[in-house]
Amino acid sequence: MRLSKFIVIPLLVISFLLPFGLSSAEAQNTDSDLQSLKEEIRRLNQRVEEMELQRAEERKVVEEVKREQEESKEQASSSIGSYVDKRIQEFGIFNTSKTFFSGYGAVGFNKADGDASSFSAIFAPIFHYQLSKRLHVLIEPEFELEDTELEIGLEIGEIDFFINDYVTLSAGKILLPFNVFSERFHPTWINKMPALPIIYGHGGHGGQGIVPVLSDIGAQVSGGIPLNLFEGSKINYAFYLVNGPRIESEDDHGDGDEDGDEEAGDDHDDEETTTANEDEEDEEHEENGNGGTQTDLVFGNNFTDINSNKAFGGRIGFLPVWNWEVGGSLMFGDAEDDINFFMYGFDTEFQYRGLLVLGEFLHLGNDNLGGGKTEKNGYYAQASYRLSDFAIDNRYLGDFINGLEPVLRYGKNYLPGPDQEQFAIGLDWWLLSSVPLKIAYEFNDGLPDRLLLQWAFGF
Amino acid sequence: MNKHILKKISVFLSLLLMIVSITSVFEARAQGEEEVKKRELSGVDLWSQNCSRCHNVRGPQEFNDAQWDIIVSHMRVIGGIPGAQARAIAKFLQETNNPPPQLIAPISADKTTEITGRELIVDVENGDVVNGKAVYENNCAACHGTSGKGDGPAAVSMRPKPRNLADEEYMSTLSDEYLFKGITYGGASVDKSPLMPGWGNVLDQKEIIDVISYLRELSENK
């Protein structure tokens, strides 16, 4: 009993005092929390103030930039020149202009064995007019300084109507998509050599070529269709109905008509260069039964057709992958009653990095021309390689080397007269992407050897 | 009129009608498909592939929007380029031929890109490398190549050549902000080749940051 008294009384005292002790400790903790909360709020306030200041600074910078822009605009519009610029922009002459002026040209120098050397020049401006999103007009006159004259021609004068994504109707004087050189590769800044491939040229009177760069008056339907085979697979096609060639006679000394499709530096068709072949030509003319007169098909000069026989032709190109194309072309018609012609050709182009390979074959056959059936066949293959993959530490030397592009071209024409064979080696130096300086040497059979230099430009 | 010419005109018109009919059906089908899936080749791919097949490529900055419209129309005829591809080429050229407007916009909640404020914070650490690779291959590989070595199809005729982005030593000298500015506003904005167009009108800021993240990985794991 006594023992329980000793235990119970202290327990009662402790239980009475305990709440006071606990509440005192709790109070101490609450004070500390309040202090830390106050500190936190103070820091947050400080952070918000800093951010507001930062934000104000940012706004200030933005407003300053805007004000500067406004001021510069006002200053710009205050001068007469700038006023004109502003008016031009308002009228939208630049950004909404429907006209565009481009083109190409070249200055050439050539030296053929047995002939005097000569400079030459060609300039072909191209005027575009966009009538609407679907209608496009293109005019390309051509100016060429040759012998004692300035030759002026109209290489292209066409209107294109985009019927849908896959069909375009063109009409006028068009470049014929017979093989690919005439339509895509003949501009001076695109052609890797200073001269045309051996199958192209005026041909007549012992000159180079089977056909000129082909253009004619008529209508064409063309387009492209993507194929879901490999990357970039597609088909492109073109079919055309044109006036076609006409028959012209030319005496021994070359009085016949000539067109202006040759390039600066490429004058294999000039009378001077053909004198070495006159004996052989005489034989050919006699074979044709015309005595001293050569009769030939002339392409591209039949502006007002002399008959109702139109020429029909076309090309289909197939790209299994984006960088390889093979194409087949066909063209036929009557040049005059009972004198028909039939042409077919094949072409291929392959591009990989700096390498570009191009090849074409062309057959031209006609009945009753010069009293009999004649056939002309020709082909060429060309390879060029831009040295852009060569990494050279010296910047200037590297720039120079990377701008070089060696070119090789081999071709042969099988003609009724003597065959023509050509091996050409050349080097291009690209000053800009559309301005090459070209030098080439042609080793020819059936034509004089030639050294050719050309400074070409596209714009 | 000579019966031969009548025959030829009939053949020509028949061919024209046949082609228009077939391609109209083709076009209607293609337009339907275009809604559900995008074309595989981007505008820049089509530009480099179609142009470099015949001649040196011409850079976007060489001509203005209207001029590119006309040039692409002309090339569409010469090259037999389908209409949709021609439009994609023109769109790419027109979007990259002018520097984009100055950007003042948040990239994410806590980062701000400020070109005009002369302060640029680019959060490359959190960039999406997988998306960056896809964006790079669609837009940059035509010149810089899929390997980043500056050997894309359009690079052949470019002087100077596109940079080797797989070169770790060179890439380590470039800050993320420098790359962001160069990609957004073009090479000229960072005193490099003006042939490098500004992509700020084509890619959004996140895509550019993703590309930089991918480039970091590309150069470090070359």
Interface residues (C-beta under 8 A of the other chain):
Chain A: E58 V61 V62 V65 F94 N95 T96 S97 K98 T99 F100 S102 H128 Q130 H136 L138 D160 F162 I163 N164 D165 Y166 V167 T168 L169 S170 L175 E183 R184 F185 W189 I190 A219 V221 S222 G223 G224 I225 P226 E231 G232 K234 N236 Y237 A238 F239 L241 N307 S308 N309 K310 F312 G317 W322 N323 E325 G333 D334 E349 Q351 R353 G354 R386 S388 D389 D399 N402 G403 W430 S433 S434 G458
Chain B: M1 N2 H4 I5 K8 I9 V11 F12 L15 L16 I19 V20 T23 S24 F26 E27 A30 E40 L41 Q49 N50 S52 R53 C54 H55 N56 V57 R58 G59 N64 D65 A66 Q67 D69 I70 I71 S73 H74 R76 V77 I78 G79 G80 I81 P82 G83 A84 Q85 Q102 I104 T112 E114 T116 G117 R118 D151 P153 A155 V156 S157 M158 R159 P160 K161
